[in-house]
């Protein structure tokens, strides 16, 4: 490769980087709102036994062998410090009937565990009553990603429920038609 070709490649890379940096947050939110996703509640317990949790729509499987998932947590979430240190956590996949609970767990500053709708898993973690599925996880890795943390969990237990999923689309909870 000539020196001129290297310069042109560097200029193209810089232009590409500049176009990424020019994306307005509201435009990015609007683009991502057009991607439907499932809704989960993720829970853990602090060292003193206090339950903590949050609602997430950024959730997916990572590996089949070993079984692993990932979920993204806003660094500004009330429960972020607890999930930075937890050894294990549970993920509950929500149905449309869980909408009030999803809103409660997504609302900053509320007592997420005060109003019912939860039960204890065999591992002793809070989970959503009548969830479509529940996953018990051990914390495998945490990766900083902008204003979020990607929490990767190794799945150690699974329980299956029944029903249709709740979907988050266009900044609202919805059901499949």
N, C-alpha and C positions, 0 to 999 in steps of 0.2 A: 504494500500500500504506500502510495506517495505521501509526502508531507501535505500536499494540497488536499488529497482525499481525506486525510486525518482531520484537517481543519474543517472541511465541509461536514464530516460526520459529527464533530464536536459542536458545530453551529446548529445542526439539525437536532442533536440531543438537547441543547440549550433551549431551542425554540419549543420543543416538546415539553420540557420541564416548565417553561414559562406559561404554556397553555394550561397545564395542570394547575399551576399556582393561581391562575386567574379565575378559577371556578368560584362563583359566589356560593356561600353556604346555603342560601335559600334555594338556589337552582339545584344544588346537589340533593337537598332534602326532597324537593319536588320530584326529581328523577327517581330517587330511591322509593318514594311513596307509590310509584307505579309498579313496584315489585311486590306481589303478595307473599306473605310468609305466615307460618304458624305462630302461635303464641304460647309461651311457657312461663311458669313461675319457678324460680330457682331459690332454694332455701338452704340455710346452714344453721349451725349453732356456734356462738362465741365460746371461748374457753370457759366463761362463767355459766354457760348454759342458755344464755339469752338467744332467742331465735332471731334470725335476720333473713331478708329475702328481697327479691326484685322481680319485675316482669321483664321479659325479653322477647324480641322477635328475631334477633340475630342468634340463631341456634342451628346446628347441623351435625351430622355424623362426620367423623374424621377417619376412622379406621374400623375395619371389621375384626382384624386379628392384630393386636388385641382390640376389643370393642372400646372406642373412644368417641367423645363428642366435644364440641366447643360451643361456648356461649360468650357473648360480649357484654361487658358491664361498663357503664359510664363511670369514669373516675370521680364524678361529682355525686354519685348516688350515696344515700345515707349508709347503705350496707357495704360500700366499697372497702373500707378498712377491714371488715370482718372477712370478706372473700379474699383479701390479700394474704390472710394468715390461716384460713381454714384448711383442714386436712381432708375433709369430705363435704359433700353437698348433694342435694337431691334436685331433680328436674321433673316437673309435672307438666305434661302436655294438656292444654286446656280445650274445653268444649264451649260452645256458645253460652251455655248456662253459667259459665264461670266469669262472664264479663264484669260484674261488680267486683269480683276478687282481683281480676287483672287490673282494673282501674285502681283499686286500693293499693296493690303492690307496686304500681307505677307512680303513685303520688308521694312526693317527697314530704317528709315531716309527719306522716301519719303512723299510727300504731297498726301495722299491717297484720298483726296476729290477734287483735282484740275482738274481731267480729265473727269468728267462726268460719266454717267452710274448709277447715283443715283437719288433718289427723296425723298420727305418727306412723312412720314407716317401720318395718321390722328392724331397721338400723337405728331407730330412735330419732330420725330427722322429721321435721314437719313436712307434710306433703298435702296436695290439694285433694280433698275428698271427691271421689268419682272422676278423677282425671282419666284422660284417654290412655295415657301410659305414665308410668313413673320410672325414673332411672336413679339408682343409687350410684354415686360416683366418688372416687378418691381423686383429690387434686393431683394432676400429673404435671402441669406446667402453666405458667402465666407469662403472657407476652404483652408488653406495652404497645399500643396501637393508637397514636394520636390522643384523643380525649377519652379513649376507652382502654380496657384491658381485655385481652382474649384469654379466657379461662378454659383450659383443656382438662377434661376429666376422663379417667378410666372407669368404664361402667362395670360395677360389681354386682348389680342386681337390677332386675326388670320385673315390673308388674303391668299387666295389660288390662285396660278397661274397654268400654264400648261407647260408640257414638260417632258423631261428626266433629271435625276440628273447627275451632275458632280461627279466623284468618285476620291478619292486620293488613289493610290495603287502603291507600289514599288517606292515611292518618286517622283511620277509624277501624274499630273491631267489626268484623263482618262474618257472615256464614256462607258456606258453599251452597250454590243453587242446585 
